[in-house]
Amino acid sequence: MFEDPLKLVLRLQPGTELPDIPQLERADLRAPRDRDLATSLRDALAHVRVDWD
């Protein structure tokens, strides 16, 4: 069984609640003008993975 090493750090303190987080709207991001930087950014964003579970 996996035990998250950050469990103690990320726990809520007694008497606190999670804040309400509004739904975020998609940003209209323009690619950087520099072609190499734009390529790197596109590649990085293609490999981003967020696992919320």
mmJSON file of the N, C-alpha and C atoms, coordinates in Angstrom:
{"data_MODEL":{"atom_site":{
"group_PDB":["ATOM","ATOM","ATOM","ATOM","ATOM","ATOM","ATOM","ATOM","ATOM","ATOM","ATOM","ATOM","ATOM","ATOM","ATOM","ATOM","ATOM","ATOM","ATOM","ATOM","ATOM","ATOM","ATOM","ATOM","ATOM","ATOM","ATOM","ATOM","ATOM","ATOM","ATOM","ATOM","ATOM","ATOM","ATOM","ATOM","ATOM","ATOM","ATOM","ATOM","ATOM","ATOM","ATOM","ATOM","ATOM","ATOM","ATOM","ATOM","ATOM","ATOM","ATOM","ATOM","ATOM","ATOM","ATOM","ATOM","ATOM","ATOM","ATOM","ATOM","ATOM","ATOM","ATOM","ATOM","ATOM","ATOM","ATOM","ATOM","ATOM","ATOM","ATOM","ATOM","ATOM","ATOM","ATOM","ATOM","ATOM","ATOM","ATOM","ATOM","ATOM","ATOM","ATOM","ATOM","ATOM","ATOM","ATOM","ATOM","ATOM","ATOM","ATOM","ATOM","ATOM","ATOM","ATOM","ATOM","ATOM","ATOM","ATOM","ATOM","ATOM","ATOM","ATOM","ATOM","ATOM","ATOM","ATOM","ATOM","ATOM","ATOM","ATOM","ATOM","ATOM","ATOM","ATOM","ATOM","ATOM","ATOM","ATOM","ATOM","ATOM","ATOM","ATOM","ATOM","ATOM","ATOM","ATOM","ATOM","ATOM","ATOM","ATOM","ATOM","ATOM","ATOM","ATOM","ATOM","ATOM","ATOM","ATOM","ATOM","ATOM","ATOM","ATOM","ATOM","ATOM","ATOM","ATOM","ATOM","ATOM","ATOM","ATOM","ATOM","ATOM","ATOM","ATOM","ATOM","ATOM","ATOM","ATOM"],
"id":[1,2,3,4,5,6,7,8,9,10,11,12,13,14,15,16,17,18,19,20,21,22,23,24,25,26,27,28,29,30,31,32,33,34,35,36,37,38,39,40,41,42,43,44,45,46,47,48,49,50,51,52,53,54,55,56,57,58,59,60,61,62,63,64,65,66,67,68,69,70,71,72,73,74,75,76,77,78,79,80,81,82,83,84,85,86,87,88,89,90,91,92,93,94,95,96,97,98,99,100,101,102,103,104,105,106,107,108,109,110,111,112,113,114,115,116,117,118,119,120,121,122,123,124,125,126,127,128,129,130,131,132,133,134,135,136,137,138,139,140,141,142,143,144,145,146,147,148,149,150,151,152,153,154,155,156,157,158,159],
"type_symbol":["N","C","C","N","C","C","N","C","C","N","C","C","N","C","C","N","C","C","N","C","C","N","C","C","N","C","C","N","C","C","N","C","C","N","C","C","N","C","C","N","C","C","N","C","C","N","C","C","N","C","C","N","C","C","N","C","C","N","C","C","N","C","C","N","C","C","N","C","C","N","C","C","N","C","C","N","C","C","N","C","C","N","C","C","N","C","C","N","C","C","N","C","C","N","C","C","N","C","C","N","C","C","N","C","C","N","C","C","N","C","C","N","C","C","N","C","C","N","C","C","N","C","C","N","C","C","N","C","C","N","C","C","N","C","C","N","C","C","N","C","C","N","C","C","N","C","C","N","C","C","N","C","C","N","C","C","N","C","C"],
"label_atom_id":["N","CA","C","N","CA","C","N","CA","C","N","CA","C","N","CA","C","N","CA","C","N","CA","C","N","CA","C","N","CA","C","N","CA","C","N","CA","C","N","CA","C","N","CA","C","N","CA","C","N","CA","C","N","CA","C","N","CA","C","N","CA","C","N","CA","C","N","CA","C","N","CA","C","N","CA","C","N","CA","C","N","CA","C","N","CA","C","N","CA","C","N","CA","C","N","CA","C","N","CA","C","N","CA","C","N","CA","C","N","CA","C","N","CA","C","N","CA","C","N","CA","C","N","CA","C","N","CA","C","N","CA","C","N","CA","C","N","CA","C","N","CA","C","N","CA","C","N","CA","C","N","CA","C","N","CA","C","N","CA","C","N","CA","C","N","CA","C","N","CA","C","N","CA","C","N","CA","C","N","CA","C","N","CA","C"],
"label_alt_id":[null,null,null,null,null,null,null,null,null,null,null,null,null,null,null,null,null,null,null,null,null,null,null,null,null,null,null,null,null,null,null,null,null,null,null,null,null,null,null,null,null,null,null,null,null,null,null,null,null,null,null,null,null,null,null,null,null,null,null,null,null,null,null,null,null,null,null,null,null,null,null,null,null,null,null,null,null,null,null,null,null,null,null,null,null,null,null,null,null,null,null,null,null,null,null,null,null,null,null,null,null,null,null,null,null,null,null,null,null,null,null,null,null,null,null,null,null,null,null,null,null,null,null,null,null,null,null,null,null,null,null,null,null,null,null,null,null,null,null,null,null,null,null,null,null,null,null,null,null,null,null,null,null,null,null,null,null,null,null],
"label_comp_id":["MET","MET","MET","PHE","PHE","PHE","GLU","GLU","GLU","ASP","ASP","ASP","PRO","PRO","PRO","LEU","LEU","LEU","LYS","LYS","LYS","LEU","LEU","LEU","VAL","VAL","VAL","LEU","LEU","LEU","ARG","ARG","ARG","LEU","LEU","LEU","GLN","GLN","GLN","PRO","PRO","PRO","GLY","GLY","GLY","THR","THR","THR","GLU","GLU","GLU","LEU","LEU","LEU","PRO","PRO","PRO","ASP","ASP","ASP","ILE","ILE","ILE","PRO","PRO","PRO","GLN","GLN","GLN","LEU","LEU","LEU","GLU","GLU","GLU","ARG","ARG","ARG","ALA","ALA","ALA","ASP","ASP","ASP","LEU","LEU","LEU","ARG","ARG","ARG","ALA","ALA","ALA","PRO","PRO","PRO","ARG","ARG","ARG","ASP","ASP","ASP","ARG","ARG","ARG","ASP","ASP","ASP","LEU","LEU","LEU","ALA","ALA","ALA","THR","THR","THR","SER","SER","SER","LEU","LEU","LEU","ARG","ARG","ARG","ASP","ASP","ASP","ALA","ALA","ALA","LEU","LEU","LEU","ALA","ALA","ALA","HIS","HIS","HIS","VAL","VAL","VAL","ARG","ARG","ARG","VAL","VAL","VAL","ASP","ASP","ASP","TRP","TRP","TRP","ASP","ASP","ASP"],
"label_asym_id":["A","A","A","A","A","A","A","A","A","A","A","A","A","A","A","A","A","A","A","A","A","A","A","A","A","A","A","A","A","A","A","A","A","A","A","A","A","A","A","A","A","A","A","A","A","A","A","A","A","A","A","A","A","A","A","A","A","A","A","A","A","A","A","A","A","A","A","A","A","A","A","A","A","A","A","A","A","A","A","A","A","A","A","A","A","A","A","A","A","A","A","A","A","A","A","A","A","A","A","A","A","A","A","A","A","A","A","A","A","A","A","A","A","A","A","A","A","A","A","A","A","A","A","A","A","A","A","A","A","A","A","A","A","A","A","A","A","A","A","A","A","A","A","A","A","A","A","A","A","A","A","A","A","A","A","A","A","A","A"],
"label_entity_id":["1","1","1","1","1","1","1","1","1","1","1","1","1","1","1","1","1","1","1","1","1","1","1","1","1","1","1","1","1","1","1","1","1","1","1","1","1","1","1","1","1","1","1","1","1","1","1","1","1","1","1","1","1","1","1","1","1","1","1","1","1","1","1","1","1","1","1","1","1","1","1","1","1","1","1","1","1","1","1","1","1","1","1","1","1","1","1","1","1","1","1","1","1","1","1","1","1","1","1","1","1","1","1","1","1","1","1","1","1","1","1","1","1","1","1","1","1","1","1","1","1","1","1","1","1","1","1","1","1","1","1","1","1","1","1","1","1","1","1","1","1","1","1","1","1","1","1","1","1","1","1","1","1","1","1","1","1","1","1"],
"label_seq_id":[1,1,1,2,2,2,3,3,3,4,4,4,5,5,5,6,6,6,7,7,7,8,8,8,9,9,9,10,10,10,11,11,11,12,12,12,13,13,13,14,14,14,15,15,15,16,16,16,17,17,17,18,18,18,19,19,19,20,20,20,21,21,21,22,22,22,23,23,23,24,24,24,25,25,25,26,26,26,27,27,27,28,28,28,29,29,29,30,30,30,31,31,31,32,32,32,33,33,33,34,34,34,35,35,35,36,36,36,37,37,37,38,38,38,39,39,39,40,40,40,41,41,41,42,42,42,43,43,43,44,44,44,45,45,45,46,46,46,47,47,47,48,48,48,49,49,49,50,50,50,51,51,51,52,52,52,53,53,53],
"pdbx_PDB_ins_code":[null,null,null,null,null,null,null,null,null,null,null,null,null,null,null,null,null,null,null,null,null,null,null,null,null,null,null,null,null,null,null,null,null,null,null,null,null,null,null,null,null,null,null,null,null,null,null,null,null,null,null,null,null,null,null,null,null,null,null,null,null,null,null,null,null,null,null,null,null,null,null,null,null,null,null,null,null,null,null,null,null,null,null,null,null,null,null,null,null,null,null,null,null,null,null,null,null,null,null,null,null,null,null,null,null,null,null,null,null,null,null,null,null,null,null,null,null,null,null,null,null,null,null,null,null,null,null,null,null,null,null,null,null,null,null,null,null,null,null,null,null,null,null,null,null,null,null,null,null,null,null,null,null,null,null,null,null,null,null],
"Cartn_x":[0.841,0.0,0.885,0.571,1.354,0.934,1.891,1.645,2.278,1.47,1.949,2.872,4.131,5.065,4.685,3.825,3.413,2.086,1.566,0.264,0.198,1.204,1.19,1.295,2.03,2.213,0.952,0.249,-0.895,-2.234,-2.236,-3.515,-4.082,-5.39,-6.058,-5.898,-5.69,-5.602,-7.005,-7.126,-8.446,-9.148,-10.429,-11.211,-11.104,-10.377,-10.252,-11.027,-11.348,-12.06,-11.314,-11.592,-11.043,-11.726,-10.979,-11.6,-12.422,-13.403,-14.145,-13.263,-13.079,-12.235,-13.136,-13.212,-14.094,-13.563,-14.466,-14.048,-13.234,-12.097,-11.213,-11.629,-11.524,-11.814,-10.532,-10.689,-9.538,-8.865,-7.575,-6.805,-6.533,-6.535,-6.194,-4.718,-3.875,-2.435,-1.899,-1.149,-0.504,0.901,1.316,2.652,3.706,4.838,5.928,6.385,6.92,7.383,8.586,9.454,10.639,10.196,10.536,10.078,10.55,11.818,12.331,11.631,11.403,10.703,9.259,8.608,7.229,7.17,8.14,8.195,8.397,9.3,9.564,8.336,7.653,6.456,5.354,5.154,4.139,4.44,5.699,6.103,5.875,6.249,6.075,4.596,3.757,2.317,1.681,2.225,1.697,2.0,2.993,3.394,2.985,2.218,1.754,0.653,0.768,-0.262,-0.573,-1.823,-2.255,-3.159,-2.723,-3.502,-4.101,-5.386,-6.037,-6.491,-6.379,-6.871,-5.826],
"Cartn_y":[-1.179,0.0,1.241,2.175,3.402,4.413,4.99,6.057,7.33,8.342,9.615,10.277,10.553,11.154,12.588,13.232,14.605,14.657,13.505,13.44,14.336,14.293,15.093,16.588,16.945,18.353,18.94,18.143,18.639,18.476,17.931,17.734,19.066,19.112,20.306,20.357,21.532,21.72,21.649,21.205,21.136,22.502,22.481,23.709,24.463,23.919,24.589,23.82,24.501,23.888,24.172,23.37,23.66,24.91,25.792,26.996,26.641,27.477,27.32,27.792,26.953,27.299,27.402,28.583,28.731,27.944,27.626,26.93,27.898,27.451,28.292,28.269,29.408,29.485,29.205,28.637,28.322,29.621,29.676,30.855,30.829,31.987,32.109,32.488,31.471,31.713,31.761,32.764,32.859,32.271,31.623,31.03,32.133,31.879,32.855,33.111,34.278,34.611,33.789,33.484,32.681,31.261,30.803,29.506,28.352,28.384,27.299,27.268,28.431,28.508,28.03,28.402,27.964,26.444,25.86,24.41,23.726,24.26,23.685,23.766,24.906,25.088,24.127,24.011,23.102,21.657,21.263,19.919,19.711,20.692,20.571,20.44,21.265,21.22,19.914,19.338,18.064,16.917,17.113,16.046,16.322,17.372,17.66,16.691,16.124,15.204,15.58,15.829,16.135,14.999,14.31,13.211,13.688,14.016,14.592,13.542,12.28,11.239,10.835],
"Cartn_z":[0.0,0.0,0.0,-0.9,-1.034,0.015,0.692,1.672,1.132,0.911,0.374,1.397,1.032,1.989,2.375,1.601,1.917,2.681,3.033,3.688,4.932,5.761,6.993,6.709,5.684,5.342,4.721,3.917,3.16,3.876,5.067,5.762,6.248,6.35,6.872,8.386,8.868,10.306,10.899,12.134,12.766,12.718,12.361,12.301,10.988,10.012,8.716,7.658,6.577,5.465,4.168,3.167,1.848,1.304,0.658,0.086,-1.152,-1.46,-2.705,-3.841,-4.83,-5.974,-7.192,-7.796,-8.956,-10.151,-11.067,-12.282,-13.133,-13.58,-14.383,-15.838,-16.467,-17.898,-18.67,-19.836,-20.675,-21.123,-20.988,-21.382,-22.883,-23.487,-24.906,-24.985,-25.006,-25.0,-26.415,-26.688,-27.999,-27.894,-28.937,-28.949,-28.922,-28.272,-28.298,-29.738,-29.989,-31.341,-31.762,-30.8,-31.101,-31.458,-32.649,-33.143,-32.263,-31.831,-30.988,-29.633,-29.067,-27.786,-27.934,-29.018,-29.27,-29.401,-30.1,-30.266,-28.921,-28.107,-26.778,-25.889,-25.913,-25.104,-25.548,-26.855,-27.386,-26.966,-27.036,-26.636,-25.138,-24.338,-22.89,-22.533,-23.126,-22.827,-23.295,-24.35,-24.836,-23.866,-23.003,-22.085,-20.633,-20.401,-19.04,-18.669,-17.506,-17.015,-15.579,-15.297,-13.932,-13.481,-12.456,-11.891,-10.576,-10.579,-9.401,-8.412,-8.761,-7.833,-6.85],
"occupancy":[1.0,1.0,1.0,1.0,1.0,1.0,1.0,1.0,1.0,1.0,1.0,1.0,1.0,1.0,1.0,1.0,1.0,1.0,1.0,1.0,1.0,1.0,1.0,1.0,1.0,1.0,1.0,1.0,1.0,1.0,1.0,1.0,1.0,1.0,1.0,1.0,1.0,1.0,1.0,1.0,1.0,1.0,1.0,1.0,1.0,1.0,1.0,1.0,1.0,1.0,1.0,1.0,1.0,1.0,1.0,1.0,1.0,1.0,1.0,1.0,1.0,1.0,1.0,1.0,1.0,1.0,1.0,1.0,1.0,1.0,1.0,1.0,1.0,1.0,1.0,1.0,1.0,1.0,1.0,1.0,1.0,1.0,1.0,1.0,1.0,1.0,1.0,1.0,1.0,1.0,1.0,1.0,1.0,1.0,1.0,1.0,1.0,1.0,1.0,1.0,1.0,1.0,1.0,1.0,1.0,1.0,1.0,1.0,1.0,1.0,1.0,1.0,1.0,1.0,1.0,1.0,1.0,1.0,1.0,1.0,1.0,1.0,1.0,1.0,1.0,1.0,1.0,1.0,1.0,1.0,1.0,1.0,1.0,1.0,1.0,1.0,1.0,1.0,1.0,1.0,1.0,1.0,1.0,1.0,1.0,1.0,1.0,1.0,1.0,1.0,1.0,1.0,1.0,1.0,1.0,1.0,1.0,1.0,1.0],
"B_iso_or_equiv":[0.0,0.0,0.0,0.0,0.0,0.0,0.0,0.0,0.0,0.0,0.0,0.0,0.0,0.0,0.0,0.0,0.0,0.0,0.0,0.0,0.0,0.0,0.0,0.0,0.0,0.0,0.0,0.0,0.0,0.0,0.0,0.0,0.0,0.0,0.0,0.0,0.0,0.0,0.0,0.0,0.0,0.0,0.0,0.0,0.0,0.0,0.0,0.0,0.0,0.0,0.0,0.0,0.0,0.0,0.0,0.0,0.0,0.0,0.0,0.0,0.0,0.0,0.0,0.0,0.0,0.0,0.0,0.0,0.0,0.0,0.0,0.0,0.0,0.0,0.0,0.0,0.0,0.0,0.0,0.0,0.0,0.0,0.0,0.0,0.0,0.0,0.0,0.0,0.0,0.0,0.0,0.0,0.0,0.0,0.0,0.0,0.0,0.0,0.0,0.0,0.0,0.0,0.0,0.0,0.0,0.0,0.0,0.0,0.0,0.0,0.0,0.0,0.0,0.0,0.0,0.0,0.0,0.0,0.0,0.0,0.0,0.0,0.0,0.0,0.0,0.0,0.0,0.0,0.0,0.0,0.0,0.0,0.0,0.0,0.0,0.0,0.0,0.0,0.0,0.0,0.0,0.0,0.0,0.0,0.0,0.0,0.0,0.0,0.0,0.0,0.0,0.0,0.0,0.0,0.0,0.0,0.0,0.0,0.0],
"pdbx_formal_charge":[null,null,null,null,null,null,null,null,null,null,null,null,null,null,null,null,null,null,null,null,null,null,null,null,null,null,null,null,null,null,null,null,null,null,null,null,null,null,null,null,null,null,null,null,null,null,null,null,null,null,null,null,null,null,null,null,null,null,null,null,null,null,null,null,null,null,null,null,null,null,null,null,null,null,null,null,null,null,null,null,null,null,null,null,null,null,null,null,null,null,null,null,null,null,null,null,null,null,null,null,null,null,null,null,null,null,null,null,null,null,null,null,null,null,null,null,null,null,null,null,null,null,null,null,null,null,null,null,null,null,null,null,null,null,null,null,null,null,null,null,null,null,null,null,null,null,null,null,null,null,null,null,null,null,null,null,null,null,null],
"auth_seq_id":[1,1,1,2,2,2,3,3,3,4,4,4,5,5,5,6,6,6,7,7,7,8,8,8,9,9,9,10,10,10,11,11,11,12,12,12,13,13,13,14,14,14,15,15,15,16,16,16,17,17,17,18,18,18,19,19,19,20,20,20,21,21,21,22,22,22,23,23,23,24,24,24,25,25,25,26,26,26,27,27,27,28,28,28,29,29,29,30,30,30,31,31,31,32,32,32,33,33,33,34,34,34,35,35,35,36,36,36,37,37,37,38,38,38,39,39,39,40,40,40,41,41,41,42,42,42,43,43,43,44,44,44,45,45,45,46,46,46,47,47,47,48,48,48,49,49,49,50,50,50,51,51,51,52,52,52,53,53,53],
"auth_comp_id":["MET","MET","MET","PHE","PHE","PHE","GLU","GLU","GLU","ASP","ASP","ASP","PRO","PRO","PRO","LEU","LEU","LEU","LYS","LYS","LYS","LEU","LEU","LEU","VAL","VAL","VAL","LEU","LEU","LEU","ARG","ARG","ARG","LEU","LEU","LEU","GLN","GLN","GLN","PRO","PRO","PRO","GLY","GLY","GLY","THR","THR","THR","GLU","GLU","GLU","LEU","LEU","LEU","PRO","PRO","PRO","ASP","ASP","ASP","ILE","ILE","ILE","PRO","PRO","PRO","GLN","GLN","GLN","LEU","LEU","LEU","GLU","GLU","GLU","ARG","ARG","ARG","ALA","ALA","ALA","ASP","ASP","ASP","LEU","LEU","LEU","ARG","ARG","ARG","ALA","ALA","ALA","PRO","PRO","PRO","ARG","ARG","ARG","ASP","ASP","ASP","ARG","ARG","ARG","ASP","ASP","ASP","LEU","LEU","LEU","ALA","ALA","ALA","THR","THR","THR","SER","SER","SER","LEU","LEU","LEU","ARG","ARG","ARG","ASP","ASP","ASP","ALA","ALA","ALA","LEU","LEU","LEU","ALA","ALA","ALA","HIS","HIS","HIS","VAL","VAL","VAL","ARG","ARG","ARG","VAL","VAL","VAL","ASP","ASP","ASP","TRP","TRP","TRP","ASP","ASP","ASP"],
"auth_asym_id":["A","A","A","A","A","A","A","A","A","A","A","A","A","A","A","A","A","A","A","A","A","A","A","A","A","A","A","A","A","A","A","A","A","A","A","A","A","A","A","A","A","A","A","A","A","A","A","A","A","A","A","A","A","A","A","A","A","A","A","A","A","A","A","A","A","A","A","A","A","A","A","A","A","A","A","A","A","A","A","A","A","A","A","A","A","A","A","A","A","A","A","A","A","A","A","A","A","A","A","A","A","A","A","A","A","A","A","A","A","A","A","A","A","A","A","A","A","A","A","A","A","A","A","A","A","A","A","A","A","A","A","A","A","A","A","A","A","A","A","A","A","A","A","A","A","A","A","A","A","A","A","A","A","A","A","A","A","A","A"],
"auth_atom_id":["N","CA","C","N","CA","C","N","CA","C","N","CA","C","N","CA","C","N","CA","C","N","CA","C","N","CA","C","N","CA","C","N","CA","C","N","CA","C","N","CA","C","N","CA","C","N","CA","C","N","CA","C","N","CA","C","N","CA","C","N","CA","C","N","CA","C","N","CA","C","N","CA","C","N","CA","C","N","CA","C","N","CA","C","N","CA","C","N","CA","C","N","CA","C","N","CA","C","N","CA","C","N","CA","C","N","CA","C","N","CA","C","N","CA","C","N","CA","C","N","CA","C","N","CA","C","N","CA","C","N","CA","C","N","CA","C","N","CA","C","N","CA","C","N","CA","C","N","CA","C","N","CA","C","N","CA","C","N","CA","C","N","CA","C","N","CA","C","N","CA","C","N","CA","C","N","CA","C","N","CA","C","N","CA","C"],
"pdbx_PDB_model_num":[1,1,1,1,1,1,1,1,1,1,1,1,1,1,1,1,1,1,1,1,1,1,1,1,1,1,1,1,1,1,1,1,1,1,1,1,1,1,1,1,1,1,1,1,1,1,1,1,1,1,1,1,1,1,1,1,1,1,1,1,1,1,1,1,1,1,1,1,1,1,1,1,1,1,1,1,1,1,1,1,1,1,1,1,1,1,1,1,1,1,1,1,1,1,1,1,1,1,1,1,1,1,1,1,1,1,1,1,1,1,1,1,1,1,1,1,1,1,1,1,1,1,1,1,1,1,1,1,1,1,1,1,1,1,1,1,1,1,1,1,1,1,1,1,1,1,1,1,1,1,1,1,1,1,1,1,1,1,1]
}}}
